[in-house]
Amino acid sequence: MIRVYILCKRLINKIRSILYQEEAIYELKKSKVNFYKDIRFLGPSILNIKGICTIGRGFICVSSLNCIDYGCSKIIVKPNAKLTIGNKCGISNVLLHCYNNIEIGNYVN
């Protein structure tokens, strides 16, 4: 019985991970963000992008329920603002709130 519970829990977690990733990709496409297919979103993320946003190759965003404020990373780009994230960058439980211009270089974790 415990084994079935563990298997079910793993399956639910896998489905949840897929849904978080697909929701983030949907939001990026809806906001017309320039990004590569190899980016990953692990955990819940809130994306509110009204300005210009470019995300490089190999980007990873990790969110955990142990974080304050609903346990998620938030990326907010206001209209007329520009956010650029370079290649092979990673963020974890972070709030990026761009009013004017934020540029993160390559290989920043």
SULWO-V767049 format. One record per residue. N is the residue number from 1. PSI is psi in degrees with one decimal (* if undefined). Layout:
n=N psi=PSI
n=N psi=PSI
This chain:
n=1 psi=-42.5
n=2 psi=-37.6
n=3 psi=-42.2
n=4 psi=-41.6
n=5 psi=-45.6
n=6 psi=-43.3
n=7 psi=-41.6
n=8 psi=-41.8
n=9 psi=-41.0
n=10 psi=-42.2
n=11 psi=-44.2
n=12 psi=-43.0
n=13 psi=-38.8
n=14 psi=-44.5
n=15 psi=-42.8
n=16 psi=-43.8
n=17 psi=-42.7
n=18 psi=-41.9
n=19 psi=-41.1
n=20 psi=-44.6
n=21 psi=-48.8
n=22 psi=-37.3
n=23 psi=-43.2
n=24 psi=-44.3
n=25 psi=-41.7
n=26 psi=-46.5
n=27 psi=-39.7
n=28 psi=-44.3
n=29 psi=-42.0
n=30 psi=-34.5
n=31 psi=3.5
n=32 psi=42.8
n=33 psi=138.5
n=34 psi=117.9
n=35 psi=163.7
n=36 psi=160.2
n=37 psi=-15.6
n=38 psi=10.7
n=39 psi=155.3
n=40 psi=139.8
n=41 psi=114.6
n=42 psi=106.0
n=43 psi=173.9
n=44 psi=139.1
n=45 psi=145.3
n=46 psi=121.1
n=47 psi=120.1
n=48 psi=87.9
n=49 psi=111.9
n=50 psi=-19.8
n=51 psi=-153.9
n=52 psi=132.8
n=53 psi=133.4
n=54 psi=131.1
n=55 psi=126.9
n=56 psi=-178.3
n=57 psi=143.8
n=58 psi=17.3
n=59 psi=140.3
n=60 psi=133.8
n=61 psi=116.7
n=62 psi=128.6
n=63 psi=146.2
n=64 psi=153.1
n=65 psi=-4.3
n=66 psi=-1.4
n=67 psi=152.3
n=68 psi=155.4
n=69 psi=61.8
n=70 psi=8.8
n=71 psi=52.6
n=72 psi=160.4
n=73 psi=146.4
n=74 psi=132.7
n=75 psi=115.4
n=76 psi=124.7
n=77 psi=114.9
n=78 psi=159.7
n=79 psi=144.5
n=80 psi=11.2
n=81 psi=163.7
n=82 psi=125.8
n=83 psi=125.4
n=84 psi=124.3
n=85 psi=125.7
n=86 psi=-172.4
n=87 psi=147.5
n=88 psi=45.0
n=89 psi=155.3
n=90 psi=144.1
n=91 psi=154.9
n=92 psi=121.5
n=93 psi=60.1
n=94 psi=156.7
n=95 psi=116.6
n=96 psi=113.9
n=97 psi=101.3
n=98 psi=115.8
n=99 psi=-29.8
n=100 psi=-72.9
n=101 psi=127.3
n=102 psi=130.1
n=103 psi=120.9
n=104 psi=125.2
n=105 psi=-171.7
n=106 psi=151.1
n=107 psi=41.2
n=108 psi=125.2
n=109 psi=*
